């Protein structure tokens, strides 16, 4: 039985809050506030500090911390990454212009702590979604990084992502 701190990051509107809400066994602590910038046409609220949820997978407990997606709240990224065991970079597969921002997040989080990470293409069920090769290319994910599909509103899909992450963590711990 292990406990892991996993940070869920990604560009604005990639689905981080929904990802955590879908899988959490506890009510999610969310710091969503009404959007007052030009982004308000995209969605009504945005995370300004973090989202927090917890889930049990098998005998493991995962503590999930979602970062704000807007760079004006990037001061939280370093705070949330402290003592993380791994991170997930969530990408909106229907928003190809956001892929370079996801690539920057991979670089930033990798420079903070050397831990395993996954690139997760969310919204793969929607028309116009990029395929995994396009996501890998657009996010500049290394060949040794797993890029996988997800639908953040489906518990089974989020569960598959987190099971893959736990497998990576256990593999790393064994070496």
N, C-alpha and C positions, 0 to 999 in steps of 0.2 A: 504494500500500500504506500503510495507516494502522493505528495502534494506538489503542484506546479503553479507558478505564476505565469500566465500567458497574456501578453499584450496584443490587442487587436487594433491595428492601425490601418490607415488607408486614406486616400483623398476624400474630400467633401462628397457626401451623398453616395458613398460606395456600399453602405449597408452595415456599418459597424454596430450601431445601436440595435438594429433588428437581429443581427447575428447573435448577439449576447442575449437579448430578450427571448429569442426562440429556444435556446438551450438551457437557460438558467433554471436551477431548481429552487431558487429564492426570488423574491421580488427584486427586480433590478434597481440599483441605485443609479439614477440618471440625472444629469445636469443639463437637460435640454432647455433652451430658452428660445423665445421668439426671435426670428431672424430680422435684423434691422438694416441689412446691407442689400446690395443688388442681387444677392443670392436668394432673396425671399420668394422670387418667382419659381424657384426650383422645388422648394419645400418650405413648410411653415416654421420648423424648429431645427436647431442645431445643437450639438454637444459643445459646451463651453469649458468643461473641466475634465470629466471622465464619465464612463459608464462602468458599473461594477456588477458582476454576477458570479455565481458559483455553480458548478455542476459536478456530479460524480459519474465517472465512467469506469465500470468494473470496480476495482478496489482503489482507484485513483481519484483524487479531488483536484479539480482545475479551478483556479481563481482567475477570472477573466476581467481584464481591465481594458476598456475601450478608450482610445484617444480621441480628442477633437480632430476633425478633418481640415478645418480652416487653419492656415498658417498663422493667423493672428493669435491663435491660442497655442502655438508651438512650445511655449514655455512649459507646458504640461508634459511634453513628450519625454524629456529627460527625467522628470519627477516620476512618471509612471514606469519608466524603464528600469528604475533602480531595483535590483535583485530579481529581475525577470529571468525565467528559465528558457523562454522562447517567445517568438512573436509571429503573428499572422499578418500579412499585408493583403488586405481586401481590396479588390479592384472591381469597379463597375464595368463589366464586359461590354456594355452597350455605349460606354463613354471613352472611346479611343483617345481623345485629346487629354484625358487624365492619366494615361499610362506613364508619361515622363515624370509626373509628380509622384507616382507610385515608385518609380525607379529611384527618385531622390529620397523617399522615405526608407527604402531598403538600405541605401547607403548611410543615411543618418542613424538608423537604429543599429545597423551592423557596426558602426563606429563607436556607439555608446557601450555595447556589451557584445561579446562574441558568443552568441547562442544560436541554436538552430532556428530557421524560419521557413515558412511556406508562403507561396504566392497563390492567392485564392481568387479565382475569377467568379465573382458573384453575378447574379442576374443572367445566368447562362440559358435560362428558360425563355428569355425574351427575344423577339425578332431583332435581327441586326447585331446580336451578340458576337463578339470576336471569338475565334477558336483559341485553343490553348497555345498553339504555336504563335499566333499574333500577340497574345498576352505576354508570353515569354519574351518575344522580341521587343515589344513595346515597353516592358518594365526592365529590360536588360538583365533578367534573372540568369544567373550562372547555370551551366548545364547540370550541376550537382544539386540544384534547388528544385524541389517538387513544385510544379504548377498544377493545380487541380480545380475542377469546376465546383460550384456551389450555388444553391438557392437559399439565401439566408432566412427565408420565411418557412422553410421546411426543416423540421427537427432532424429527420434522418440525414439530410444533406450536411447540416452543421455538425452533426455527430460524426459523420465520416471524416470531415476535416480534422476534428479534434482527436479522433482515434489515430489518424495519420501522424498528428503532432506528438501524441504520447509515444507512438512507436519510434519516432525519431529521437525523442528524449531518452527512451530506454536504451536504444542502440548506442547513443552517445555515452550514456552512463556506463555501459558495459565495456567501452574501450579505454 
